[in-house]
Amino acid sequence: MRAGEKQAIEQASRLDARSGDPSRHGAPFPIEAPLPVELLRRPAAVLAVEIVARSAADEDAARARAHVVEPIIAAHRGRARERMHDGGVAIFPSAQDAVASAVAMRAQLKDADADAHPSIAARIGLHAAEHDDIDAGAAIAAQIAALAGPGEIHLSGPLRSLLDDDAAPACLDLGERDLPGAPAPLRIFQIAGDHAPREEAMELPDKPSIAVLPFINRGGDAADEPFCDGLTDDVIAELSRFSGFLVIQRASSFTYKGRAVDVAQVSRELGVRYVLQGGVRRSGDRVRVDAELIDAPGGRHVWSEQYDRRFADLFRMQEDITQAVVATAESQIVLAEGRRLAERPRPTMEVAELIRFGWGKCYDLKYDSYQIGKETARKIIRLDPSNSRGFQILSAAIVHEHYLGLMRHSPAELSQAAAWALHATQLDEHCEYSRWTLGACYMFDNEHERGIAALRHAIEINPNFSIAYATLGTVLGWAGKFEAAIVAHDMSLRMNPRDPARFFRHFGKALASHLLDRHEEAIRYAETCVQLRPDWHLGWAMLAVASLRAGRRRSAANYAERCRQLLGSPRLEDSHLPFADARYRDVIRRELKEAMEAV
C-alpha cells in the first residue's frame, strides 16, 4: 500500500473513532421523513466532510465554522448520519444533491472567514452506497475525504456514474486507489476548482478575422463527406497564407460540424468578424457549391455565390471561392496574392485524398490513429515520392506518438524522423508543414536553436499557422526561454481556441510558469491540461510539481501517483523532458520524486 493511501486510511479511522465519542457530537441535524420508495431503489449518495486548518492557530476557528454545513445539507435534501465538531457524514437521495451540497460547502467555507482565517478549508469525500449498507459507504466516503487536500472535493467512480451528463462537474481523473471495505479498487475523481476551462467571448482582433465552418453535405450521401471536409480544409489552408487575415484553424472550426449554429455565437466564441459557411451537392460528375460570407457581429450579408463545376475541376473551384472571399474582405487584400494560387502545383486526386486522410488520423492523437497515419504516409511516398506531404505526415506521427507516451522510439528512430522532415523541406522549401515537422523533430535531437529557426521559418511562410506557433512555444520552453514560450502558446490559442490539442499549449504555459516561480499560474494551466487530456503523464507530473511548490503536498502526492500509474514508472526519462539544459530536468525529477513521497 502506498504512503498517501496509508495515511488517508489512518485519518479516516480517526474520523470514525471520533464519531463514536458522544463528547464530539453537537445537536443532531433535523431528521426528515423517510425517503420515498422510488428513491430507496437507487443508491444513496454519502458525503463525508472534515473542516481543517492549515495552521494550528486556526484549529479552534475551524471547529467553530463547522455549523455552516448544516443549512447547506438541509437545503440539498440531505440527512445527517454523524456529526462532529470538525465535520460529519450526511446522506443524500441523489448524486446531484450531494455534489451540489459539496460545492456549496466549499464555497461557503472559503468565503466565510476569508480575511480572518484564510487557512480554513474543507476536505470532502463522496461515494455511492446501497441503502442497506450505509455504514460501509460512509466509511469509504471518509477515506476518500482523507485523500483530499484542503479545499478539495473527491468522489468515487460509482458516485460519478450516477450524475446526469448535464449536471456532472468538470473532474480530474486521479486513477484507481485501494481502499479498505471496497470490493475492488475505486477510481477517484477530483472536482475541478476555479481553473476549469471556460469558453469565454473573445475580442475581435485589429485585422480582419475569419472562421470557415465545415461545408454541409447537402446531398446526404455519406460517401461525399470526405469531399466536403476536404474542400473546407483547402479553403482554410489557402486563406491562412494571407498575412492580412487572422484565420481560425481547422480543429476549432470543425467543432461546429454537424451542429445548427448561430453565426453571432461563432463570432463570440472564436473572436472573428467574418464567418464563411456553405454547402456541397454532388450529382454524378458535377458538383454545386454554395458559399456565403457574413459579417457576424452585425449579421450583415457580405457576399454569396454558387459554383457549378465538373468534379475534375475541384481545385479550380476551391481557388475561385478563396479569391472571392479575399476580394470582399474588409481590408481589401491585394488580389495579386489571390492570383498567385493558380501557379501552385496540384497533386493527383488520389494523393490529395490520402494527404487529408493521413493528417486527419494524426490529429486524432490516438495510438491506433498514428499507426494508420504512418501507413497512409508510406502509401503517399510510394505513389508520389516527390510529394513532401508523405514525409511530413510520417515524421510528425512518430514525434507526436513519442511525446504523448503512446509509443517509445529510440534516438535512432527519432533521428530518422528528423531526416524525413529534412527531406520534406528539400522537396518543397516553401511548405510550412515541412518546416514545422523539422522544428518538432529537432527538439528531441537536442538541436533546440535549429528547431526554433525552422519553426520561425514556417511562420514566415504562413503567418496563420497556429500549430507552428504552438510547437515554437514548446521548443522555446524546453530551451529555457520561458517568457517567449508563453507568448507563442498564447498566439496559438488565439488562432485556434478550440484545438483538441490545446492541452499541449496549457502544459507548455504551466512548465514555463513553474520554472519562472509563478506557482499559482502553473497550477491553473496544468489543471486545464489534465482536464483536456487526462491520460497524459506529463500533465499530471506538471500539476504535481507545481502543487508541491505551492505547499499543497497532499494534492501533489495524488497527482504524482496518477502520473506513476499512467507512466508505469516513478521516473521520467530524458526523452520525457527534452530540456536543452539538463539542470532543469534534474529540478523537475527531484520535485516529482518528492511529490511521490509527500504525505
N, C-alpha and C positions, 0 to 999 in steps of 0.2 A: 504493500500500500504506500502511495506517495505521501510525502510530508504534508503537503497542503490539505489532502483529503483526511489524513490522520488528525490534524489539528481541527478541521471542521467537525469531525465526529466527536472529538473531546468537548468542543464548545457546545455542540448540540446536546450532549449528555448533561453538561452543566445546566443548560436551559431546561431540560426535562426534570432534573433534580430540583431546581428552584420552583418549578411549577407545583411540586408536591408539598411545598412548605407553606402552611397557612399564613405565616407571617409575611410572605412575599405577595400575597394577594390583596387587592383592593376590593371595592364594591363590585359585584358582578355586573356584566353588561346586561341590558334588558333582554330577556329571552322572549322571542315572539312565538306565535302559534306554530305547531308542527308544519313542516313543509308539505305542500300539496303532493299528492301521489305521483303526478306526472313528473315532478322534479326529483322525487326519490328514485325514479327509474334511471336517472342519469348519474354519472359520477359526481361527487361533490368536489368543490374547489377548496383546498385548505391553504390558509395563509399563515405563515409564522413571521413575526416581526420582532426585532430586537433593536432598541434605541441605544446607540453607542456614542461615546465621546472619544474624540481622538486625543484628548489630553486629560490628565487626572483632575485638573481644575474644573472641568465641565461635567464631571460624573454626576454630581447632585442635580445640576440643571437638566441633564439628560433624563434622569428618573422623573423629575418634575414635569417634563414635557410629554410623558407617556400618555397623559389624559387626552391629547389631541387626536389619538387614533380612534377613540370611542365613537364620536359622532360620525366620523368618516366610515367606519364599519357599518353603523346603523343605516347611513344614507345609501349604502350599496347593498342592502338586504342581507348583511352579514349577521352571524350569530356567534357570540363568544364561546370558546371552549375552555380556554385557560387565560388568565390574566396575571401578569407580574408587573412590578413597578417599572421595569425597563422593557416591557413588551408583552407579547402574548400570542395566542393562536385563535383564529376565527375560521368559521365555516361559511361558505357562500353557495347559493344554489346554482350558480353558473360560473364558468371560467371568465366570462366577460366582466361580471360583477367583481370578481376577485382581482383581476388585473386593474380595473378602473379604481378600485379601492387602494391598491398598492401604489399606483401612480399618484393618486391624490395625497396619500400619506407622505410620500417622498417630497412632494412639492410643499405640503404644509409644514413639515419639519424643517425644510430648507429655508422657508420664509419666516417662520415664527420668531426665531431668535437670531436672525442672520447677523445682526450687528453685535449683540451682546455675547452670543455664543456661536460663532461661525463653525466650530468644530463638531457640532451635534448633527448626527445623521441617523438614518435607519438602515438596517440590513433586513431585507425581506426575501423570503423564500415561498414559492407557490408550487403546489403539487395536486394531482387529481387522486381521489380516493373513493372507494365504494362506501356507501352509507353504513354498511355493516362492519366496516373495518377502518373507522375514522382514526382510531389510535395509531395504527401503523402509518396512515397517511400524514398525520400530524407530526410523528417522529421524523419522517423523511423530509417534510417541509422545513422542520427545524434544522436538519442537517444541510439542506440547500441554502437556508438563510445564513448558516455559519460559513458557507463557502464564499458568500458575497462580501464585497468590500463595503465600507461606509457609503451610504447613498446609492447603493446598487440594488436592483431587483433581479433575482434569478428565478427561473421557472423550469420545471421538468418538461421533457418531451411530451409525456401523456397529457399534461395540462395544456400545453401549447396546441396540441392537436384538437382540443375542444373549442378553440377560438374560431369564430367565423372569419373568413378571409378579409372582409372589410373592417373587422374590429381588431385584427391582430396587429400589435405594435411592431415596429422595426426591432429586430433582435440580433445579437451576436451569438453565433453558434460556438459554444465552448467545448464541444465534444462530449464523449461519454465519461462518466465517473462511477466508481464502485461505491455504493452507499449501503450500510447495513440495513437489513429489512426489505430492501428492494429485491425482487426475484431475479433481476438481471441488471447489468449496467444501465444507468439512466443518462440520456442525453440532456445536457444542461444548456439553457439559453440565458443570456443577459439582455434585459430590455435596454435599448439604447437610450442614452440620456439626451443632452441638448445638442448632440453632434449628428443626429440623423440627417441623411441627405435631404435637402429641401429643394423643390422645384420652384424657384422664385422668378418673378418677372425680371427680364434683363433689359438694360438700357440699350437704345439704338446707338450704333457707332457713328462716328463722324462721316464715314464714307458709305456709299450705297451698299446695302447688305441684302442678301437673298437666300431663301431656302427653296430647294426644289423638292416637292413632295413626290412620292412614288407614283409613276403613271399608272392609272387604273386600267385593268384588263376589262374593257367594256364588252368583249365577246364572251367572256365567262369560261373559255376553254383553258384548262389548267396548263396545257402544253404551251400556251402563249405567255405564261407568267415570266419565264426567263427572258423573253424578248422585252417585256415591259420593264423589268428590273434593269436589264442591260441598257436600255435607252435612258433610263433615269441616271444610271451610273455615268454614262457618257456625257450627258448634259452637265452634271455636277463637275466631272473631271475637266471638261473644256472651259466652263465658266471659271473654275478655280485658277486657271492660268493668268487671269487678268488681275494685275496688281491693284486696279482701282476698285475692285469688289471685295467685300468680305462674304465668302460663300460658306454656308453651313455644310459640313461634310456628311457623307453617306450614312454613317452609323446613327447620327442624330435624326436625319430626315426619315430614315426607314422605321423609326419608332412609331410613325404615324401610318404605316402601311396597314390596309385593311380596316381603317377606322374612319368614321364620319367626323370630319374635323372642321373647326371654325378657324378661318384664316387669321382672325384677330387673336385668337388664343395661341396659334402657332407663332405669331409675331411676338407676343408677350413672352412665351416660353423660350424661344430661340433668340430673341433680340434682333429681329430683322424687320426691314421696312417692306421688302418685296417678297411675295410668295408666288412661285410658279407651280401650277398644277395642270393636269391634263389627263388624257386617256388614250388608249390604243384599241382599235378594232381591226382585226385581221380577217380577210376573206380571200381564200385561195392564195394567189401570189401577190395580192395587193394589200397595202396597209394604209389605214387612215389614222392620223394622229391629230388630236386637238390639244392646243396649249393655250393657257391664259395666264397673264401676268397681272397681279393685283397689288395695289398699294395698300397693304394690310391694315395699318392703324386706322386709316380713314375709310377702308372698304371701297376704295376707288378702283374701278376697272381701268387698267392702263393699256392693255393690248391683248388681242386674241387672234388665233389663226388656226386654220386646218391645213393639213398636209396629206395629200393623196400620192402615194408612191408605190412603185413596184418594190417587192421585198428586197430585191437585189440592190436597191438604192438606199439602204438603211443609213449608211454613213453620210451620204449627201443630205438626207432628211435631218439627221442629228445636227449637222453644221448649219442648216437653214434655221432651225429653232434657236441654236446658240446665237447666231448673228442677229436674229430678230430681238432677242432679249437684250443683247448688248446695245442695239440701236435705240431702244426705248428706255433704257435705264437712266436714272436721274442725272448721273454725271456725264452722259454723252461720251462714253469712252470711244476713242478713235476707232473708226470702223476698219482701219487698216489692220489692227490686231485681230479682228474677226476674220478678215480675208486670208490671213496667213495660215488659218487652219486648213484651207484647201490644199496646201502644199505638203501636209504631213503624210507620211506613208501609212497605208491601210493594210492591216493583216487580213488573211482569209477569214471567211465566216466561221469555219470550224475552230481555228486557233483563237479567234476573238471570243467565242463562247467558252472555250476551255480556260482562257485567262480569267474571265469573270467568275467562272465556277471555282477555279483554284484560289483566287483571292477571297472569295466568299467563304470557302472552307477554312482558310487560315484565320479569318475574322471570327469564326465560331469559338476560338480559344479553348478547344477541347482536344483531348488526345486523339480520338478516332478521326476527327476532322483534319488534324495536322497530317495524319498518315495519308488520308485521301488527297489532301492538298499537295503533298510531296509527290505522290504518284501522278497526279494531274500535271505537275510541273515537268516531270520526266517525259510525259507524253508530249507536252508542248515542245520540249527540246528535241525530241525525235522528229516531230512533224516540221518544225521550223527552227533549226539550230541557230539561225541568225537573229532570232527574236529574243530580246533581252528579258522579256517577262517570265519565261520559264525559269531562268536562273535566279531572278528576283524572288519568285514565289518559293523556290526550293531553299534558298538561304534564309529567307525570312521565317519560314516554318521551323527550320532547325533551331535558329536562335531563340525564337519565342517559346517553343516547347521546352527548351532547356531552362530559360529564365523562369518559366512557370513551375518548373519541377516536374513536368509531365514525362520527361524522358531525359536521362543523363547522357550527355555527349562528352566524349574525350576531348582534350585540347586539339588533337589532330583533326577530329571531326569538325570542331568549331573553326579551325583554320581553313578546312576545305570549304566550309560555308562562306568564309570571307573571300576565298579565291573565286567562288562562283559569283559573288556580288561584284567583285572587281571586274570579272569578265563581262558582267552585265553593263558596267559603266563603259567598257571598251566597245561594246556593241552599239550602245546608244548613250553618248556622253551628255545628251540634253534631257534625259529622262530622270525626273526627280525620284522615282521609286528605286532606281539603281543606286543613287547616292544615299538614299535613306537606308536601304538594307546594308550597304557597305559601312555606314556610320554605326549601325547597331552591332555589326559583326566585330568591328574594331574594339568595341568596349570589352569583349571577352578575350581579346588578344593583347590586353594591356597597352593599347595604342589609342588612348583617350583623345589626345590632341588631334590625331588624324581623323578620329571619329567625329569630333566636333567640326572640323573643317568640311568633312563630307556632308554633314547634316546642314551646315550653313549654306553649302552649295545647293543642296536640294531646295532650300527655302528661297534662294535667289532664283531658281528656275520656276518655282511655283510658290508665290507668297501666301497662298491659302492652304498650303499642305500641312494640315493640322498634326498629322502623326509625325511629321519631321520635327515640328516644334516639341511634341511630346517626347520623342526619343532624344532630342537635343537636351531637354531638361533632365532626362535620365542619365545621359552620359556626363553632363556637367556636374550632376550630383555625385556620381561615383568618382569624378575627377577632383572633387573637393571644392568646386565653385558653387557654393550653396545658394547665395543670393541670386545669381544668374539662373540657376536651375529653377527656382521658384517662379521667376519671371517667365521662363519658357513654358513651364507647365500651365501657368495662368493663360498664356496666349493660346495654347492648345485647347484648354477648356472653354475659352470664349468662342473659338471657331467650331467646336464640336461638343456642345454642352451635354449631349445625351449619349455620347460614345459608350458602348458597352465595355470598352477597355479603359474607361476613365479611372478605374481603380489604380492603374499604374501611375496616373498623374497624382492622385492623392497620396500614394505611397511615396513618390518622389518628393512631394512637399513635406511629408512627415519626416523623411530621412534628413532633408536639408534643415528643417526647423529644429529637429532634435540635436543635430550637431552644431547648430547656432545657439543652443541652450534656450530655445523657446518651447518649453516643455508642454504647456497647455495647447499651443497650436499644433505641436506634433501629435498629441493625443487626439485632437479633433480630426486631423487629416487621417491618422492611422485607423481610427474607429470607422470613418467613412469608407476607407479602403476595405476593411474586413466585412463590412455590411454589403458592399458591392461584389466582393469576391471572397466568400467565406472559406474557400478551400485552398487559399494560397498561403503557404507557410511564412513567407517574408512579411506579409501584412501583420500577422499575429506576432512575429518577432519584433516588429517595429512598435506595435502597441504595447508589448511587454516592456521593452527598454524605456520607452517614453514614460510609461506609468511608474516605473521604478524610480526614475529621476525626479518625478513629481511627488515621491513619497507614498505612492499608492501600492504598497508592497503586496497586499493580498490580491488586488486586481492583477498586478504584474505576474504573480505566480499562476493565476488562472490562464492568462493569455500565453505565458511561456509554455504551460502544459499543452495548450491547444496547438502551438507551434510544433512541439515534440511529437504529438500524435500524427500530425499531417506529414511531418518530415520523416518520421520513423527513426529519428536520431536526436540526441540532445545537442549536437554540434552542427553549426553551419560551416560548410566547406568554403574554400577560397572562391569557387565559381559562383556560390550563392551571393557573395559580397564582393563584386568586382571593382574594388577601390583601386585607384592609382597609387594611393599612399596606404601601405599596409597598417599604419598606426591606427587609422580609422577602423579598419577591420578588427583589430585587436580590441578596440574600445567596445564595439557592438558585441563581440563574442563574450567579453568579460561581463558586460551588463546583462546579457541574456542568461549566462550561467548563474549570475547572482539572482536574477528573477526566478529561475527554475528552483533555486534553493530557498527563496523567500517564504516566510510564514506569516 
